[in-house]
Amino acid sequence: MRRITIWIALGGLWMIPPAHADERQAADFARKAASGGRMEVRLGEVAKTNAASEDVRAFGLRMVTDHSKANRELEAEAQRLGIALPSEMSKDDAERVAKLEKLHGTAFDRSYMDAMVKDHEEDVKAFRAEAKDTDSPLQAFAEKTTPTLESHLEQARRVKAALGAEGIGSTARRDPRPGSTRP
C-alpha cells in the first residue's frame, strides 16, 4: 500500500499546473532583478566618488535615480504577488561591488563601464524575455522597464567607447590622494 501512495505522490509531481511554474519563474526573475537593481544603485553611488570622468559620474547618477525607482516598483509588485525578495544583493553582485569599490580614477571608469555594458546586455535580454511571457505576473513591469534598460545600455556603450577612444580627456578630475590611479 505504501508503494502505491508514493507512486501516486511522485506521479503527480510532473503534473504541476503551468501557473505554478510561471510563478516560480517570475519569483526567480524578481529576485535576480532586485539584486541587480541594488547593485546598480550601489555602484552608481561609488561612481560619484571613484570616477575620474564626468561622463562616468553622470552615468552613475542616472543608475542611482533610475534603478532606485525601478527597485521601488519591483518591491511593490513583488509584495502584491506575495514574492519574497532578498534584503541583500546576491553573492556574485556583492563581489562585483567589492571589486569595483577598490578602484579609483581611470581604472574605475574602465572597469565600471565594462561591467555596466555587460550587465545591461544581460538585463535587457532577461527583461525582454519576461516582457514576452504572457503568463508572467511580472510581464507589465518588465515591459515598462525594458526601454529604460535599453537606454542605459546605449549610454553605457557610448561612455565606454569615449573612454577607449579619447581616454579620460578634459572630463577628468584630479585626485589628490597619494598613490591614486586617477590622472
C-alpha positions as CSV (number, residue, x, y, z in Angstrom):
1,M,0.0,0.0,0.0
2,R,2.8,2.4,0.8
3,R,4.4,1.9,-2.6
4,I,1.1,2.9,-4.3
5,T,0.9,6.0,-2.2
6,I,4.5,7.0,-3.0
7,W,3.8,6.2,-6.7
8,I,0.7,8.4,-6.8
9,A,2.5,11.2,-4.9
10,L,5.6,11.1,-7.2
11,G,3.5,10.6,-10.3
12,G,1.6,13.7,-9.6
13,L,4.7,15.9,-9.4
14,W,5.2,16.1,-13.1
15,M,1.7,17.3,-13.5
16,I,2.2,20.6,-11.7
17,P,-0.1,23.2,-13.3
18,P,1.8,25.6,-15.6
19,A,0.7,28.6,-13.4
20,H,3.0,27.3,-10.6
21,A,5.9,27.1,-13.0
22,D,5.2,30.6,-14.2
23,E,5.0,31.8,-10.6
24,R,8.4,30.2,-9.8
25,Q,9.9,31.7,-12.9
26,A,8.6,35.1,-12.0
27,A,9.9,34.8,-8.5
28,D,13.4,33.9,-9.8
29,F,13.2,36.8,-12.2
30,A,12.2,39.2,-9.4
31,R,14.9,38.0,-7.1
32,K,17.6,38.5,-9.8
33,A,16.2,41.8,-10.8
34,A,16.1,43.0,-7.2
35,S,19.7,42.0,-6.6
36,G,20.9,43.6,-9.8
37,G,19.0,46.7,-9.1
38,R,20.6,47.1,-5.7
39,M,24.0,46.5,-7.3
40,E,23.3,49.2,-9.9
41,V,22.4,51.7,-7.2
42,R,25.4,50.9,-5.1
43,L,27.8,51.1,-8.0
44,G,26.3,54.4,-9.1
45,E,26.9,55.8,-5.7
46,V,30.5,54.5,-5.9
47,A,30.9,56.3,-9.2
48,K,30.2,59.6,-7.6
49,T,33.5,59.4,-5.6
50,N,35.7,56.9,-7.5
51,A,35.2,58.0,-11.1
52,A,37.6,60.4,-12.9
53,S,35.3,61.0,-15.9
54,E,32.4,63.4,-15.6
55,D,30.5,61.1,-18.1
56,V,31.0,58.1,-15.8
57,R,29.8,60.1,-12.8
58,A,26.8,61.3,-14.7
59,F,26.1,57.7,-15.8
60,G,26.4,56.6,-12.2
61,L,23.9,59.2,-11.1
62,R,21.5,58.0,-13.7
63,M,21.8,54.5,-12.4
64,V,21.0,55.6,-8.8
65,T,18.0,57.5,-10.0
66,D,16.5,55.1,-12.5
67,H,17.3,51.8,-10.6
68,S,16.1,53.2,-7.3
69,K,12.7,53.9,-9.0
70,A,12.6,50.5,-10.6
71,N,13.6,48.9,-7.3
72,R,10.6,50.5,-5.6
73,E,8.3,49.4,-8.4
74,L,9.6,45.9,-8.3
75,E,9.2,45.7,-4.5
76,A,5.6,46.9,-4.8
77,E,4.8,44.3,-7.5
78,A,6.6,41.5,-5.5
79,Q,4.7,42.4,-2.4
80,R,1.4,42.4,-4.3
81,L,2.2,39.0,-5.8
82,G,3.5,37.5,-2.5
83,I,7.0,37.2,-3.7
84,A,9.7,37.5,-1.0
85,L,12.7,39.5,-2.2
86,P,16.0,39.2,-0.6
87,S,17.1,42.1,1.5
88,E,20.7,41.9,0.2
89,M,22.4,41.5,-3.1
90,S,23.4,38.1,-4.4
91,K,26.9,36.9,-3.6
92,D,28.0,37.5,-7.2
93,D,26.7,41.0,-7.2
94,A,28.2,41.8,-3.8
95,E,31.6,40.6,-5.0
96,R,31.3,42.7,-8.1
97,V,30.6,45.8,-6.0
98,A,33.5,45.0,-3.6
99,K,35.9,44.7,-6.5
100,L,34.9,48.0,-8.1
101,E,34.8,49.9,-4.8
102,K,38.6,49.3,-4.5
103,L,39.3,51.1,-7.8
104,H,39.6,54.8,-8.5
105,G,40.1,57.1,-11.4
106,T,40.6,55.7,-14.9
107,A,40.9,52.1,-13.6
108,F,37.4,52.5,-12.0
109,D,36.0,54.2,-15.1
110,R,37.0,51.5,-17.5
111,S,36.1,48.6,-15.2
112,Y,32.8,50.1,-14.2
113,M,31.7,50.9,-17.8
114,D,32.8,47.4,-18.9
115,A,30.7,45.9,-16.1
116,M,27.7,48.2,-17.0
117,V,27.7,47.2,-20.6
118,K,27.9,43.5,-19.8
119,D,25.3,43.8,-17.0
120,H,22.8,45.8,-19.1
121,E,23.2,43.4,-22.0
122,E,22.1,40.6,-19.7
123,D,19.4,42.7,-18.1
124,V,17.9,43.7,-21.5
125,K,17.8,40.1,-22.6
126,A,16.2,38.9,-19.3
127,F,13.6,41.7,-19.2
128,R,12.7,41.3,-22.9
129,A,12.1,37.6,-22.3
130,E,9.9,38.3,-19.2
131,A,8.0,41.0,-21.1
132,K,7.2,38.5,-23.9
133,D,5.9,35.9,-21.4
134,T,2.2,36.5,-21.4
135,D,1.8,34.1,-18.5
136,S,4.2,36.0,-16.2
137,P,2.7,38.0,-13.4
138,L,5.6,40.5,-13.9
139,Q,5.1,41.0,-17.6
140,A,3.8,44.5,-17.3
141,F,6.7,45.5,-15.0
142,A,9.2,44.0,-17.5
143,E,7.6,45.7,-20.4
144,K,7.6,49.1,-18.7
145,T,11.3,48.7,-17.5
146,T,12.8,47.4,-20.7
147,P,13.1,50.7,-22.6
148,T,14.9,52.3,-19.7
149,L,17.4,49.4,-19.6
150,E,17.9,49.6,-23.4
151,S,18.6,53.3,-22.9
152,H,21.1,52.5,-20.2
153,L,22.8,50.0,-22.4
154,E,23.1,52.6,-25.2
155,Q,24.5,55.2,-22.9
156,A,26.9,52.7,-21.3
157,R,28.3,51.7,-24.7
158,R,28.8,55.4,-25.7
159,V,30.6,56.2,-22.4
160,K,32.7,53.1,-22.7
161,A,33.6,53.9,-26.3
162,A,34.5,57.5,-25.4
163,L,36.8,56.3,-22.6
164,G,38.6,54.0,-25.1
165,A,38.8,56.4,-27.9
166,E,39.7,59.6,-26.1
167,G,41.0,58.4,-22.8
168,I,39.6,60.5,-19.9
169,G,40.5,63.8,-21.6
170,S,39.2,67.0,-20.2
171,T,36.3,65.5,-18.3
172,A,38.7,64.0,-15.7
173,R,39.2,65.4,-12.3
174,R,42.4,65.2,-10.3
175,D,42.6,63.0,-7.2
176,P,44.8,64.5,-4.5
177,R,45.3,61.2,-2.6
178,P,48.8,59.8,-2.7
179,G,49.0,56.6,-4.8
180,S,45.7,57.3,-6.5
181,T,45.3,55.9,-10.0
182,R,43.4,59.0,-11.1
183,P,45.2,61.3,-13.6
